[in-house]
């Protein structure tokens, strides 16, 4: 899909007619503030990752032990499955 200058100009005129000048300006301002806030949050997140000390989970006590259940393989069952 190729947009030339005339197509973009028609789209801009239609949007201007639908929303009006004041509403279009306020939409642009709101969008600009949202983008600035998003960039600021991304930069703050990067700074927190690099400056935050790494934390490790302390292990208290021993791990739980679970008995392993091992089934004895019956050769007759295996031959019935393959058939």
RAJO-V831771 format. One record per residue. N is the residue number from 1. PHI is phi in whole degrees, -180 to 180 (none if undefined). D_LAST is the distance of its C-alpha to the last C-alpha in Angstrom with 1 decimal. Layout:
# RAJO-V831771
n;phi;d_last
N;PHI;D_LAST
N;PHI;D_LAST
This chain:
# RAJO-V831771
n;phi;d_last
1;none;57.7
2;-109;61.2
3;-101;63.8
4;-100;67.3
5;-63;70.5
6;-64;71.3
7;-64;68.0
8;-64;68.3
9;-66;71.8
10;-64;70.9
11;-62;68.2
12;-63;70.7
13;-65;73.3
14;-64;70.9
15;-64;69.8
16;-65;73.5
17;-67;74.4
18;-69;71.6
19;-92;72.0
20;88;75.6
21;-67;77.2
22;-67;77.4
23;-66;73.8
24;-64;72.5
25;-66;74.5
26;-69;73.2
27;-64;69.6
28;-64;70.2
29;-63;71.8
30;-62;69.0
31;-65;66.4
32;-64;68.4
33;-65;68.6
34;-66;64.9
35;-66;64.2
36;-62;66.7
37;-64;65.3
38;-65;61.7
39;-63;63.0
40;-63;64.9
41;-65;62.0
42;-65;59.8
43;-66;62.6
44;-66;63.0
45;-65;59.3
46;-65;59.4
47;-67;62.4
48;-67;60.8
49;-66;57.8
50;-80;60.0
51;-95;62.5
52;-75;60.3
53;-70;59.7
54;-77;56.1
55;-115;55.1
56;-115;52.6
57;-80;51.0
58;-83;52.3
59;-98;50.0
60;-111;51.5
61;84;50.0
62;-104;46.6
63;-74;43.2
64;-71;41.2
65;-110;38.7
66;-119;35.4
67;-70;33.3
68;-85;29.9
69;-100;27.0
70;-114;24.5
71;-85;21.4
72;-77;20.4
73;-77;16.8
74;-94;15.1
75;-61;12.9
76;-69;11.1
77;-67;10.2
78;-64;8.9
79;-70;6.4
80;-71;5.3
81;-70;5.5
82;-75;3.8
83;-78;0.0
